[in-house]
Amino acid sequence: MAAMTADTAPSLTAGHNLAMKIPSHQFDATVRFYRDIIRLPHLGRHGDSEVFELGAMRLFLDPVPHLSQAEIWLDLETPDTDAAARYLEDSGIPRCDGVEELPHGFDGFWVVNPAGIVHLIDGTQTR
């Protein structure tokens, strides 16, 4: 198969979600920071996450027991996750689906950029 070029690469655009993975011992204070000090609109809970409105995005604060410092995870949307997976693999960016289990049937996968930032490649939001 021929390699994809910039002209044939699948669409990858900014998603609507930003996740902050937070060590459990810092979680409550971080929620209070965004809710009570910064006063972002609180959209409620989603599972273990607290969700805030951050402009046009949703900020998910996720408690993670084994972390020693917070991490930022980004969301990218694509209408074709299969093409995006091939393109990223051809570009030297392997999948890393082991970082977090996705719900059964979810149309997406994980990659990590060269600086170590996790990205969800999400095909569910564009449909």
Backbone as XML, in Angstrom:
<?xml version="1.0"?>
<chain id="A" units="angstrom">
  <residue number="1" name="MET">
    <atom name="N" x="0.835" y="-1.176" z="0.000"/>
    <atom name="CA" x="0.000" y="0.000" z="0.000"/>
    <atom name="C" x="0.885" y="1.246" z="0.000"/>
  </residue>
  <residue number="2" name="ALA">
    <atom name="N" x="0.492" y="2.248" z="-0.754"/>
    <atom name="CA" x="1.258" y="3.494" z="-0.831"/>
    <atom name="C" x="1.096" y="4.281" z="0.465"/>
  </residue>
  <residue number="3" name="ALA">
    <atom name="N" x="2.166" y="4.964" z="0.854"/>
    <atom name="CA" x="2.123" y="5.799" z="2.055"/>
    <atom name="C" x="1.224" y="6.996" z="1.814"/>
  </residue>
  <residue number="4" name="MET">
    <atom name="N" x="0.550" y="7.422" z="2.886"/>
    <atom name="CA" x="-0.307" y="8.594" z="2.781"/>
    <atom name="C" x="0.551" y="9.840" z="2.778"/>
  </residue>
  <residue number="5" name="THR">
    <atom name="N" x="0.094" y="10.838" z="2.055"/>
    <atom name="CA" x="0.755" y="12.131" z="2.031"/>
    <atom name="C" x="-0.122" y="13.121" z="2.777"/>
  </residue>
  <residue number="6" name="ALA">
    <atom name="N" x="0.372" y="14.341" z="2.926"/>
    <atom name="CA" x="-0.426" y="15.384" z="3.585"/>
    <atom name="C" x="-1.743" y="15.593" z="2.856"/>
  </residue>
  <residue number="7" name="ASP">
    <atom name="N" x="-1.743" y="15.387" z="1.534"/>
    <atom name="CA" x="-2.967" y="15.574" z="0.764"/>
    <atom name="C" x="-3.955" y="14.433" z="0.951"/>
  </residue>
  <residue number="8" name="THR">
    <atom name="N" x="-3.469" y="13.236" z="1.281"/>
    <atom name="CA" x="-4.355" y="12.075" z="1.422"/>
    <atom name="C" x="-4.549" y="11.651" z="2.870"/>
  </residue>
  <residue number="9" name="ALA">
    <atom name="N" x="-3.925" y="12.342" z="3.799"/>
    <atom name="CA" x="-4.040" y="11.992" z="5.213"/>
    <atom name="C" x="-5.476" y="12.186" z="5.696"/>
  </residue>
  <residue number="10" name="PRO">
    <atom name="N" x="-5.929" y="11.334" z="6.622"/>
    <atom name="CA" x="-7.283" y="11.500" z="7.157"/>
    <atom name="C" x="-7.395" y="12.768" z="7.993"/>
  </residue>
  <residue number="11" name="SER">
    <atom name="N" x="-8.596" y="13.235" z="8.143"/>
    <atom name="CA" x="-8.861" y="14.414" z="8.964"/>
    <atom name="C" x="-8.671" y="14.080" z="10.440"/>
  </residue>
  <residue number="12" name="LEU">
    <atom name="N" x="-7.879" y="14.878" z="11.124"/>
    <atom name="CA" x="-7.728" y="14.820" z="12.581"/>
    <atom name="C" x="-7.912" y="16.238" z="13.092"/>
  </residue>
  <residue number="13" name="THR">
    <atom name="N" x="-8.945" y="16.453" z="13.898"/>
    <atom name="CA" x="-9.246" y="17.791" z="14.389"/>
    <atom name="C" x="-9.366" y="17.775" z="15.911"/>
  </residue>
  <residue number="14" name="ALA">
    <atom name="N" x="-9.262" y="18.944" z="16.500"/>
    <atom name="CA" x="-9.395" y="19.068" z="17.956"/>
    <atom name="C" x="-10.754" y="18.549" z="18.391"/>
  </residue>
  <residue number="15" name="GLY">
    <atom name="N" x="-10.744" y="17.763" z="19.444"/>
    <atom name="CA" x="-11.986" y="17.269" z="20.006"/>
    <atom name="C" x="-12.574" y="18.260" z="20.990"/>
  </residue>
  <residue number="16" name="HIS">
    <atom name="N" x="-13.555" y="17.807" z="21.733"/>
    <atom name="CA" x="-14.254" y="18.670" z="22.679"/>
    <atom name="C" x="-13.853" y="18.415" z="24.118"/>
  </residue>
  <residue number="17" name="ASN">
    <atom name="N" x="-12.979" y="17.421" z="24.325"/>
    <atom name="CA" x="-12.632" y="17.024" z="25.685"/>
    <atom name="C" x="-11.147" y="17.173" z="25.953"/>
  </residue>
  <residue number="18" name="LEU">
    <atom name="N" x="-10.865" y="17.544" z="27.173"/>
    <atom name="CA" x="-9.514" y="17.629" z="27.706"/>
    <atom name="C" x="-9.568" y="16.919" z="29.053"/>
  </residue>
  <residue number="19" name="ALA">
    <atom name="N" x="-8.662" y="15.972" z="29.274"/>
    <atom name="CA" x="-8.656" y="15.249" z="30.541"/>
    <atom name="C" x="-7.411" y="15.591" z="31.329"/>
  </residue>
  <residue number="20" name="MET">
    <atom name="N" x="-7.607" y="15.845" z="32.604"/>
    <atom name="CA" x="-6.486" y="16.032" z="33.513"/>
    <atom name="C" x="-6.509" y="14.838" z="34.459"/>
  </residue>
  <residue number="21" name="LYS">
    <atom name="N" x="-5.508" y="13.983" z="34.344"/>
    <atom name="CA" x="-5.368" y="12.817" z="35.208"/>
    <atom name="C" x="-4.619" y="13.283" z="36.448"/>
  </residue>
  <residue number="22" name="ILE">
    <atom name="N" x="-5.238" y="13.115" z="37.620"/>
    <atom name="CA" x="-4.744" y="13.735" z="38.848"/>
    <atom name="C" x="-4.488" y="12.656" z="39.903"/>
  </residue>
  <residue number="23" name="PRO">
    <atom name="N" x="-3.333" y="12.712" z="40.577"/>
    <atom name="CA" x="-3.122" y="11.772" z="41.689"/>
    <atom name="C" x="-4.271" y="11.881" z="42.685"/>
  </residue>
  <residue number="24" name="SER">
    <atom name="N" x="-4.737" y="10.750" z="43.163"/>
    <atom name="CA" x="-5.911" y="10.732" z="44.049"/>
    <atom name="C" x="-5.763" y="11.650" z="45.255"/>
  </residue>
  <residue number="25" name="HIS">
    <atom name="N" x="-4.550" y="11.753" z="45.807"/>
    <atom name="CA" x="-4.359" y="12.586" z="46.996"/>
    <atom name="C" x="-4.456" y="14.086" z="46.689"/>
  </residue>
  <residue number="26" name="GLN">
    <atom name="N" x="-4.470" y="14.465" z="45.415"/>
    <atom name="CA" x="-4.608" y="15.876" z="45.031"/>
    <atom name="C" x="-5.958" y="16.173" z="44.378"/>
  </residue>
  <residue number="27" name="PHE">
    <atom name="N" x="-6.783" y="15.149" z="44.223"/>
    <atom name="CA" x="-8.012" y="15.287" z="43.450"/>
    <atom name="C" x="-9.002" y="16.279" z="44.064"/>
  </residue>
  <residue number="28" name="ASP">
    <atom name="N" x="-9.371" y="16.113" z="45.329"/>
    <atom name="CA" x="-10.377" y="16.984" z="45.945"/>
    <atom name="C" x="-9.951" y="18.448" z="45.918"/>
  </residue>
  <residue number="29" name="ALA">
    <atom name="N" x="-8.692" y="18.720" z="46.226"/>
    <atom name="CA" x="-8.202" y="20.108" z="46.205"/>
    <atom name="C" x="-8.233" y="20.678" z="44.793"/>
  </residue>
  <residue number="30" name="THR">
    <atom name="N" x="-7.963" y="19.839" z="43.797"/>
    <atom name="CA" x="-7.986" y="20.303" z="42.404"/>
    <atom name="C" x="-9.415" y="20.600" z="41.962"/>
  </residue>
  <residue number="31" name="VAL">
    <atom name="N" x="-10.360" y="19.763" z="42.360"/>
    <atom name="CA" x="-11.771" y="20.029" z="42.059"/>
    <atom name="C" x="-12.193" y="21.350" z="42.691"/>
  </residue>
  <residue number="32" name="ARG">
    <atom name="N" x="-11.831" y="21.543" z="43.960"/>
    <atom name="CA" x="-12.172" y="22.817" z="44.633"/>
    <atom name="C" x="-11.546" y="24.001" z="43.915"/>
  </residue>
  <residue number="33" name="PHE">
    <atom name="N" x="-10.318" y="23.865" z="43.431"/>
    <atom name="CA" x="-9.643" y="24.943" z="42.704"/>
    <atom name="C" x="-10.475" y="25.377" z="41.494"/>
  </residue>
  <residue number="34" name="TYR">
    <atom name="N" x="-10.865" y="24.435" z="40.665"/>
    <atom name="CA" x="-11.623" y="24.796" z="39.457"/>
    <atom name="C" x="-13.062" y="25.208" z="39.769"/>
  </residue>
  <residue number="35" name="ARG">
    <atom name="N" x="-13.682" y="24.591" z="40.779"/>
    <atom name="CA" x="-15.074" y="24.890" z="41.115"/>
    <atom name="C" x="-15.206" y="26.162" z="41.938"/>
  </residue>
  <residue number="36" name="ASP">
    <atom name="N" x="-14.380" y="26.303" z="42.990"/>
    <atom name="CA" x="-14.595" y="27.371" z="43.970"/>
    <atom name="C" x="-13.698" y="28.583" z="43.775"/>
  </residue>
  <residue number="37" name="ILE">
    <atom name="N" x="-12.512" y="28.407" z="43.240"/>
    <atom name="CA" x="-11.585" y="29.522" z="43.081"/>
    <atom name="C" x="-11.653" y="30.076" z="41.663"/>
  </residue>
  <residue number="38" name="ILE">
    <atom name="N" x="-11.466" y="29.211" z="40.672"/>
    <atom name="CA" x="-11.556" y="29.660" z="39.273"/>
    <atom name="C" x="-13.012" y="29.844" z="38.865"/>
  </residue>
  <residue number="39" name="ARG">
    <atom name="N" x="-13.903" y="29.082" z="39.464"/>
    <atom name="CA" x="-15.351" y="29.124" z="39.246"/>
    <atom name="C" x="-15.758" y="28.791" z="37.815"/>
  </residue>
  <residue number="40" name="LEU">
    <atom name="N" x="-15.136" y="27.738" z="37.282"/>
    <atom name="CA" x="-15.595" y="27.224" z="35.998"/>
    <atom name="C" x="-16.977" y="26.612" z="36.185"/>
  </residue>
  <residue number="41" name="PRO">
    <atom name="N" x="-17.844" y="26.711" z="35.198"/>
    <atom name="CA" x="-19.156" y="26.055" z="35.319"/>
    <atom name="C" x="-18.976" y="24.542" z="35.498"/>
  </residue>
  <residue number="42" name="HIS">
    <atom name="N" x="-19.562" y="24.028" z="36.566"/>
    <atom name="CA" x="-19.462" y="22.600" z="36.882"/>
    <atom name="C" x="-20.585" y="21.870" z="36.160"/>
  </residue>
  <residue number="43" name="LEU">
    <atom name="N" x="-20.228" y="20.903" z="35.325"/>
    <atom name="CA" x="-21.212" y="20.166" z="34.543"/>
    <atom name="C" x="-21.639" y="18.869" z="35.210"/>
  </residue>
  <residue number="44" name="GLY">
    <atom name="N" x="-21.053" y="18.561" z="36.363"/>
    <atom name="CA" x="-21.447" y="17.368" z="37.104"/>
    <atom name="C" x="-20.392" y="16.287" z="37.078"/>
  </residue>
  <residue number="45" name="ARG">
    <atom name="N" x="-20.820" y="15.097" z="37.487"/>
    <atom name="CA" x="-19.940" y="13.931" z="37.539"/>
    <atom name="C" x="-20.212" y="13.050" z="36.326"/>
  </residue>
  <residue number="46" name="HIS">
    <atom name="N" x="-19.169" y="12.386" z="35.885"/>
    <atom name="CA" x="-19.269" y="11.370" z="34.828"/>
    <atom name="C" x="-18.404" y="10.216" z="35.306"/>
  </residue>
  <residue number="47" name="GLY">
    <atom name="N" x="-19.031" y="9.202" z="35.885"/>
    <atom name="CA" x="-18.262" y="8.133" z="36.531"/>
    <atom name="C" x="-17.523" y="8.701" z="37.727"/>
  </residue>
  <residue number="48" name="ASP">
    <atom name="N" x="-16.218" y="8.498" z="37.786"/>
    <atom name="CA" x="-15.393" y="9.048" z="38.869"/>
    <atom name="C" x="-14.917" y="10.470" z="38.569"/>
  </residue>
  <residue number="49" name="SER">
    <atom name="N" x="-15.186" y="10.955" z="37.374"/>
    <atom name="CA" x="-14.666" y="12.255" z="36.922"/>
    <atom name="C" x="-15.589" y="13.395" z="37.329"/>
  </residue>
  <residue number="50" name="GLU">
    <atom name="N" x="-14.987" y="14.544" z="37.577"/>
    <atom name="CA" x="-15.724" y="15.801" z="37.709"/>
    <atom name="C" x="-15.511" y="16.543" z="36.405"/>
  </residue>
  <residue number="51" name="VAL">
    <atom name="N" x="-16.591" y="17.103" z="35.838"/>
    <atom name="CA" x="-16.532" y="17.704" z="34.510"/>
    <atom name="C" x="-16.873" y="19.188" z="34.610"/>
  </residue>
  <residue number="52" name="PHE">
    <atom name="N" x="-16.043" y="20.011" z="33.968"/>
    <atom name="CA" x="-16.221" y="21.458" z="33.962"/>
    <atom name="C" x="-16.261" y="21.963" z="32.522"/>
  </residue>
  <residue number="53" name="GLU">
    <atom name="N" x="-16.951" y="23.082" z="32.334"/>
    <atom name="CA" x="-16.934" y="23.768" z="31.041"/>
    <atom name="C" x="-15.666" y="24.611" z="30.979"/>
  </residue>
  <residue number="54" name="LEU">
    <atom name="N" x="-14.920" y="24.457" z="29.907"/>
    <atom name="CA" x="-13.687" y="25.222" z="29.709"/>
    <atom name="C" x="-13.772" y="25.829" z="28.315"/>
  </residue>
  <residue number="55" name="GLY">
    <atom name="N" x="-14.469" y="26.959" z="28.211"/>
    <atom name="CA" x="-14.717" y="27.551" z="26.897"/>
    <atom name="C" x="-15.558" y="26.589" z="26.074"/>
  </residue>
  <residue number="56" name="ALA">
    <atom name="N" x="-15.104" y="26.289" z="24.876"/>
    <atom name="CA" x="-15.824" y="25.367" z="23.998"/>
    <atom name="C" x="-15.524" y="23.904" z="24.328"/>
  </residue>
  <residue number="57" name="MET">
    <atom name="N" x="-14.694" y="23.672" z="25.328"/>
    <atom name="CA" x="-14.293" y="22.305" z="25.669"/>
    <atom name="C" x="-14.869" y="21.882" z="27.015"/>
  </residue>
  <residue number="58" name="ARG">
    <atom name="N" x="-14.800" y="20.585" z="27.244"/>
    <atom name="CA" x="-15.132" y="20.016" z="28.548"/>
    <atom name="C" x="-13.834" y="19.543" z="29.190"/>
  </residue>
  <residue number="59" name="LEU">
    <atom name="N" x="-13.614" y="19.965" z="30.428"/>
    <atom name="CA" x="-12.440" y="19.558" z="31.196"/>
    <atom name="C" x="-12.860" y="18.442" z="32.147"/>
  </residue>
  <residue number="60" name="PHE">
    <atom name="N" x="-12.312" y="17.257" z="31.929"/>
    <atom name="CA" x="-12.560" y="16.114" z="32.801"/>
    <atom name="C" x="-11.416" y="16.027" z="33.801"/>
  </residue>
  <residue number="61" name="LEU">
    <atom name="N" x="-11.742" y="16.050" z="35.084"/>
    <atom name="CA" x="-10.762" y="15.828" z="36.142"/>
    <atom name="C" x="-10.943" y="14.381" z="36.594"/>
  </residue>
  <residue number="62" name="ASP">
    <atom name="N" x="-9.917" y="13.571" z="36.376"/>
    <atom name="CA" x="-9.993" y="12.141" z="36.656"/>
    <atom name="C" x="-9.021" y="11.756" z="37.766"/>
  </residue>
  <residue number="63" name="PRO">
    <atom name="N" x="-9.513" y="11.157" z="38.875"/>
    <atom name="CA" x="-8.602" y="10.688" z="39.916"/>
    <atom name="C" x="-7.906" y="9.403" z="39.471"/>
  </residue>
  <residue number="64" name="VAL">
    <atom name="N" x="-6.593" y="9.333" z="39.668"/>
    <atom name="CA" x="-5.817" y="8.148" z="39.293"/>
    <atom name="C" x="-4.899" y="7.806" z="40.463"/>
  </residue>
  <residue number="65" name="PRO">
    <atom name="N" x="-5.167" y="6.692" z="41.139"/>
    <atom name="CA" x="-4.424" y="6.351" z="42.357"/>
    <atom name="C" x="-2.918" y="6.195" z="42.178"/>
  </residue>
  <residue number="66" name="HIS">
    <atom name="N" x="-2.449" y="5.676" z="41.069"/>
    <atom name="CA" x="-1.027" y="5.350" z="40.935"/>
    <atom name="C" x="-0.161" y="6.484" z="40.387"/>
  </residue>
  <residue number="67" name="LEU">
    <atom name="N" x="-0.734" y="7.628" z="40.076"/>
    <atom name="CA" x="0.065" y="8.735" z="39.542"/>
    <atom name="C" x="0.794" y="9.480" z="40.656"/>
  </residue>
  <residue number="68" name="SER">
    <atom name="N" x="1.974" y="9.999" z="40.316"/>
    <atom name="CA" x="2.702" y="10.837" z="41.263"/>
    <atom name="C" x="2.587" y="12.314" z="40.899"/>
  </residue>
  <residue number="69" name="GLN">
    <atom name="N" x="2.217" y="12.604" z="39.639"/>
    <atom name="CA" x="1.992" y="13.990" z="39.209"/>
    <atom name="C" x="0.913" y="13.993" z="38.140"/>
  </residue>
  <residue number="70" name="ALA">
    <atom name="N" x="0.268" y="15.135" z="37.964"/>
    <atom name="CA" x="-0.839" y="15.247" z="37.017"/>
    <atom name="C" x="-0.351" y="15.123" z="35.577"/>
  </residue>
  <residue number="71" name="GLU">
    <atom name="N" x="-1.246" y="14.653" z="34.712"/>
    <atom name="CA" x="-0.987" y="14.543" z="33.281"/>
    <atom name="C" x="-2.152" y="15.170" z="32.531"/>
  </residue>
  <residue number="72" name="ILE">
    <atom name="N" x="-1.877" y="15.713" z="31.366"/>
    <atom name="CA" x="-2.913" y="16.227" z="30.473"/>
    <atom name="C" x="-3.064" y="15.239" z="29.325"/>
  </residue>
  <residue number="73" name="TRP">
    <atom name="N" x="-4.297" y="14.861" z="29.006"/>
    <atom name="CA" x="-4.603" y="13.980" z="27.883"/>
    <atom name="C" x="-5.523" y="14.750" z="26.938"/>
  </residue>
  <residue number="74" name="LEU">
    <atom name="N" x="-5.249" y="14.667" z="25.642"/>
    <atom name="CA" x="-6.002" y="15.421" z="24.639"/>
    <atom name="C" x="-6.880" y="14.509" z="23.801"/>
  </residue>
  <residue number="75" name="ASP">
    <atom name="N" x="-7.886" y="15.102" z="23.189"/>
    <atom name="CA" x="-8.870" y="14.394" z="22.371"/>
    <atom name="C" x="-8.785" y="14.924" z="20.946"/>
  </residue>
  <residue number="76" name="LEU">
    <atom name="N" x="-8.583" y="14.023" z="19.986"/>
    <atom name="CA" x="-8.617" y="14.371" z="18.566"/>
    <atom name="C" x="-9.733" y="13.570" z="17.914"/>
  </residue>
  <residue number="77" name="GLU">
    <atom name="N" x="-10.482" y="14.203" z="17.028"/>
    <atom name="CA" x="-11.593" y="13.548" z="16.355"/>
    <atom name="C" x="-11.239" y="13.246" z="14.912"/>
  </residue>
  <residue number="78" name="THR">
    <atom name="N" x="-11.813" y="12.162" z="14.404"/>
    <atom name="CA" x="-11.620" y="11.774" z="13.017"/>
    <atom name="C" x="-12.863" y="11.057" z="12.531"/>
  </residue>
  <residue number="79" name="PRO">
    <atom name="N" x="-13.227" y="11.229" z="11.275"/>
    <atom name="CA" x="-14.361" y="10.484" z="10.746"/>
    <atom name="C" x="-13.980" y="9.053" z="10.345"/>
  </residue>
  <residue number="80" name="ASP">
    <atom name="N" x="-12.688" y="8.706" z="10.352"/>
    <atom name="CA" x="-12.241" y="7.394" z="9.895"/>
    <atom name="C" x="-11.074" y="6.916" z="10.764"/>
  </residue>
  <residue number="81" name="THR">
    <atom name="N" x="-11.394" y="6.197" z="11.837"/>
    <atom name="CA" x="-10.343" y="5.764" z="12.759"/>
    <atom name="C" x="-9.408" y="4.745" z="12.120"/>
  </residue>
  <residue number="82" name="ASP">
    <atom name="N" x="-9.904" y="3.934" z="11.204"/>
    <atom name="CA" x="-9.022" y="2.966" z="10.535"/>
    <atom name="C" x="-7.965" y="3.686" z="9.708"/>
  </residue>
  <residue number="83" name="ALA">
    <atom name="N" x="-8.383" y="4.676" z="8.922"/>
    <atom name="CA" x="-7.431" y="5.445" z="8.111"/>
    <atom name="C" x="-6.477" y="6.221" z="9.015"/>
  </residue>
  <residue number="84" name="ALA">
    <atom name="N" x="-7.001" y="6.779" z="10.125"/>
    <atom name="CA" x="-6.146" y="7.525" z="11.050"/>
    <atom name="C" x="-5.101" y="6.606" z="11.676"/>
  </residue>
  <residue number="85" name="ALA">
    <atom name="N" x="-5.495" y="5.387" z="12.036"/>
    <atom name="CA" x="-4.548" y="4.442" z="12.625"/>
    <atom name="C" x="-3.439" y="4.090" z="11.635"/>
  </residue>
  <residue number="86" name="ARG">
    <atom name="N" x="-3.811" y="3.834" z="10.376"/>
    <atom name="CA" x="-2.804" y="3.523" z="9.352"/>
    <atom name="C" x="-1.868" y="4.711" z="9.135"/>
  </residue>
  <residue number="87" name="TYR">
    <atom name="N" x="-2.430" y="5.896" z="9.042"/>
    <atom name="CA" x="-1.645" y="7.105" z="8.815"/>
    <atom name="C" x="-0.657" y="7.346" z="9.956"/>
  </residue>
  <residue number="88" name="LEU">
    <atom name="N" x="-1.135" y="7.247" z="11.192"/>
    <atom name="CA" x="-0.258" y="7.482" z="12.335"/>
    <atom name="C" x="0.821" y="6.414" z="12.413"/>
  </residue>
  <residue number="89" name="GLU">
    <atom name="N" x="0.471" y="5.158" z="12.183"/>
    <atom name="CA" x="1.464" y="4.081" z="12.179"/>
    <atom name="C" x="2.512" y="4.336" z="11.094"/>
  </residue>
  <residue number="90" name="ASP">
    <atom name="N" x="2.059" y="4.713" z="9.877"/>
    <atom name="CA" x="2.989" y="5.021" z="8.776"/>
    <atom name="C" x="3.888" y="6.208" z="9.124"/>
  </residue>
  <residue number="91" name="SER">
    <atom name="N" x="3.404" y="7.072" z="10.005"/>
    <atom name="CA" x="4.158" y="8.261" z="10.419"/>
    <atom name="C" x="5.037" y="7.996" z="11.639"/>
  </residue>
  <residue number="92" name="GLY">
    <atom name="N" x="5.083" y="6.744" z="12.087"/>
    <atom name="CA" x="5.938" y="6.390" z="13.221"/>
    <atom name="C" x="5.311" y="6.604" z="14.583"/>
  </residue>
  <residue number="93" name="ILE">
    <atom name="N" x="3.996" y="6.759" z="14.641"/>
    <atom name="CA" x="3.294" y="6.964" z="15.908"/>
    <atom name="C" x="2.466" y="5.707" z="16.181"/>
  </residue>
  <residue number="94" name="PRO">
    <atom name="N" x="2.967" y="4.805" z="17.011"/>
    <atom name="CA" x="2.232" y="3.564" z="17.268"/>
    <atom name="C" x="1.066" y="3.763" z="18.236"/>
  </residue>
  <residue number="95" name="ARG">
    <atom name="N" x="0.104" y="2.882" z="18.131"/>
    <atom name="CA" x="-1.000" y="2.873" z="19.085"/>
    <atom name="C" x="-0.468" y="2.465" z="20.456"/>
  </residue>
  <residue number="96" name="CYS">
    <atom name="N" x="-1.135" y="2.939" z="21.491"/>
    <atom name="CA" x="-0.775" y="2.535" z="22.857"/>
    <atom name="C" x="-2.063" y="2.322" z="23.648"/>
  </residue>
  <residue number="97" name="ASP">
    <atom name="N" x="-2.868" y="1.383" z="23.172"/>
    <atom name="CA" x="-4.189" y="1.153" z="23.748"/>
    <atom name="C" x="-4.161" y="0.709" z="25.202"/>
  </residue>
  <residue number="98" name="GLY">
    <atom name="N" x="-2.996" y="0.314" z="25.708"/>
    <atom name="CA" x="-2.910" y="-0.128" z="27.091"/>
    <atom name="C" x="-2.954" y="0.988" z="28.120"/>
  </residue>
  <residue number="99" name="VAL">
    <atom name="N" x="-2.923" y="2.254" z="27.713"/>
    <atom name="CA" x="-2.893" y="3.330" z="28.710"/>
    <atom name="C" x="-4.189" y="3.419" z="29.508"/>
  </residue>
  <residue number="100" name="GLU">
    <atom name="N" x="-5.320" y="3.109" z="28.849"/>
    <atom name="CA" x="-6.610" y="3.132" z="29.542"/>
    <atom name="C" x="-7.607" y="2.366" z="28.690"/>
  </residue>
  <residue number="101" name="GLU">
    <atom name="N" x="-8.378" y="1.500" z="29.328"/>
    <atom name="CA" x="-9.371" y="0.708" z="28.603"/>
    <atom name="C" x="-10.507" y="1.605" z="28.130"/>
  </residue>
  <residue number="102" name="LEU">
    <atom name="N" x="-10.886" y="1.449" z="26.865"/>
    <atom name="CA" x="-12.022" y="2.172" z="26.311"/>
    <atom name="C" x="-13.267" y="1.291" z="26.415"/>
  </residue>
  <residue number="103" name="PRO">
    <atom name="N" x="-14.443" y="1.896" z="26.485"/>
    <atom name="CA" x="-15.668" y="1.086" z="26.578"/>
    <atom name="C" x="-15.803" y="0.153" z="25.377"/>
  </residue>
  <residue number="104" name="HIS">
    <atom name="N" x="-16.396" y="-1.005" z="25.595"/>
    <atom name="CA" x="-16.615" y="-1.970" z="24.527"/>
    <atom name="C" x="-17.383" y="-1.306" z="23.378"/>
  </residue>
  <residue number="105" name="GLY">
    <atom name="N" x="-16.901" y="-1.485" z="22.178"/>
    <atom name="CA" x="-17.558" y="-0.923" z="21.003"/>
    <atom name="C" x="-17.202" y="0.526" z="20.702"/>
  </residue>
  <residue number="106" name="PHE">
    <atom name="N" x="-16.387" y="1.155" z="21.545"/>
    <atom name="CA" x="-16.001" y="2.550" z="21.326"/>
    <atom name="C" x="-15.126" y="2.631" z="20.077"/>
  </residue>
  <residue number="107" name="ASP">
    <atom name="N" x="-15.415" y="3.575" z="19.206"/>
    <atom name="CA" x="-14.656" y="3.747" z="17.960"/>
    <atom name="C" x="-13.511" y="4.718" z="18.210"/>
  </residue>
  <residue number="108" name="GLY">
    <atom name="N" x="-12.406" y="4.198" z="18.712"/>
    <atom name="CA" x="-11.268" y="5.056" z="18.983"/>
    <atom name="C" x="-10.093" y="4.251" z="19.497"/>
  </residue>
  <residue number="109" name="PHE">
    <atom name="N" x="-8.988" y="4.945" z="19.691"/>
    <atom name="CA" x="-7.769" y="4.317" z="20.193"/>
    <atom name="C" x="-6.859" y="5.397" z="20.751"/>
  </residue>
  <residue number="110" name="TRP">
    <atom name="N" x="-5.785" y="4.957" z="21.409"/>
    <atom name="CA" x="-4.850" y="5.863" z="22.065"/>
    <atom name="C" x="-3.520" y="5.892" z="21.315"/>
  </residue>
  <residue number="111" name="VAL">
    <atom name="N" x="-2.899" y="7.076" z="21.294"/>
    <atom name="CA" x="-1.508" y="7.250" z="20.857"/>
    <atom name="C" x="-0.843" y="8.195" z="21.850"/>
  </residue>
  <residue number="112" name="VAL">
    <atom name="N" x="0.486" y="8.214" z="21.825"/>
    <atom name="CA" x="1.256" y="9.146" z="22.651"/>
    <atom name="C" x="2.166" y="9.928" z="21.718"/>
  </residue>
  <residue number="113" name="ASN">
    <atom name="N" x="2.175" y="11.252" z="21.863"/>
    <atom name="CA" x="3.053" y="12.060" z="21.011"/>
    <atom name="C" x="4.502" y="11.902" z="21.466"/>
  </residue>
  <residue number="114" name="PRO">
    <atom name="N" x="5.470" y="12.392" z="20.679"/>
    <atom name="CA" x="6.881" y="12.223" z="21.057"/>
    <atom name="C" x="7.256" y="12.826" z="22.413"/>
  </residue>
  <residue number="115" name="ALA">
    <atom name="N" x="6.462" y="13.776" z="22.915"/>
    <atom name="CA" x="6.742" y="14.383" z="24.218"/>
    <atom name="C" x="6.056" y="13.637" z="25.358"/>
  </residue>
  <residue number="116" name="GLY">
    <atom name="N" x="5.333" y="12.546" z="25.039"/>
    <atom name="CA" x="4.702" y="11.741" z="26.069"/>
    <atom name="C" x="3.280" y="12.133" z="26.435"/>
  </residue>
  <residue number="117" name="ILE">
    <atom name="N" x="2.643" y="12.998" z="25.656"/>
    <atom name="CA" x="1.261" y="13.400" z="25.932"/>
    <atom name="C" x="0.318" y="12.407" z="25.258"/>
  </residue>
  <residue number="118" name="VAL">
    <atom name="N" x="-0.617" y="11.868" z="26.029"/>
    <atom name="CA" x="-1.578" y="10.888" z="25.526"/>
    <atom name="C" x="-2.669" y="11.603" z="24.734"/>
  </residue>
  <residue number="119" name="HIS">
    <atom name="N" x="-3.052" y="10.996" z="23.607"/>
    <atom name="CA" x="-4.137" y="11.505" z="22.765"/>
    <atom name="C" x="-5.142" y="10.388" z="22.502"/>
  </residue>
  <residue number="120" name="LEU">
    <atom name="N" x="-6.417" y="10.692" z="22.669"/>
    <atom name="CA" x="-7.482" y="9.795" z="22.257"/>
    <atom name="C" x="-7.839" y="10.156" z="20.822"/>
  </residue>
  <residue number="121" name="ILE">
    <atom name="N" x="-7.740" y="9.189" z="19.934"/>
    <atom name="CA" x="-8.209" y="9.377" z="18.558"/>
    <atom name="C" x="-9.636" y="8.839" z="18.541"/>
  </residue>
  <residue number="122" name="ASP">
    <atom name="N" x="-10.596" y="9.736" z="18.406"/>
    <atom name="CA" x="-12.005" y="9.463" z="18.681"/>
    <atom name="C" x="-12.834" y="9.573" z="17.402"/>
  </residue>
  <residue number="123" name="GLY">
    <atom name="N" x="-13.425" y="8.468" z="17.000"/>
    <atom name="CA" x="-14.317" y="8.466" z="15.842"/>
    <atom name="C" x="-15.770" y="8.601" z="16.206"/>
  </residue>
  <residue number="124" name="THR">
    <atom name="N" x="-16.085" y="8.644" z="17.518"/>
    <atom name="CA" x="-17.486" y="8.648" z="17.926"/>
    <atom name="C" x="-18.122" y="10.028" z="17.882"/>
  </residue>
  <residue number="125" name="GLN">
    <atom name="N" x="-17.350" y="11.075" z="18.058"/>
    <atom name="CA" x="-17.915" y="12.426" z="18.128"/>
    <atom name="C" x="-18.280" y="12.991" z="16.765"/>
  </residue>
  <residue number="126" name="THR">
    <atom name="N" x="-17.679" y="12.471" z="15.714"/>
    <atom name="CA" x="-17.880" y="13.050" z="14.390"/>
    <atom name="C" x="-19.031" y="12.398" z="13.645"/>
  </residue>
  <residue number="127" name="ARG">
    <atom name="N" x="-19.678" y="11.441" z="14.256"/>
    <atom name="CA" x="-20.767" y="10.737" z="13.573"/>
    <atom name="C" x="-22.110" y="11.196" z="14.054"/>
  </residue>
</chain>
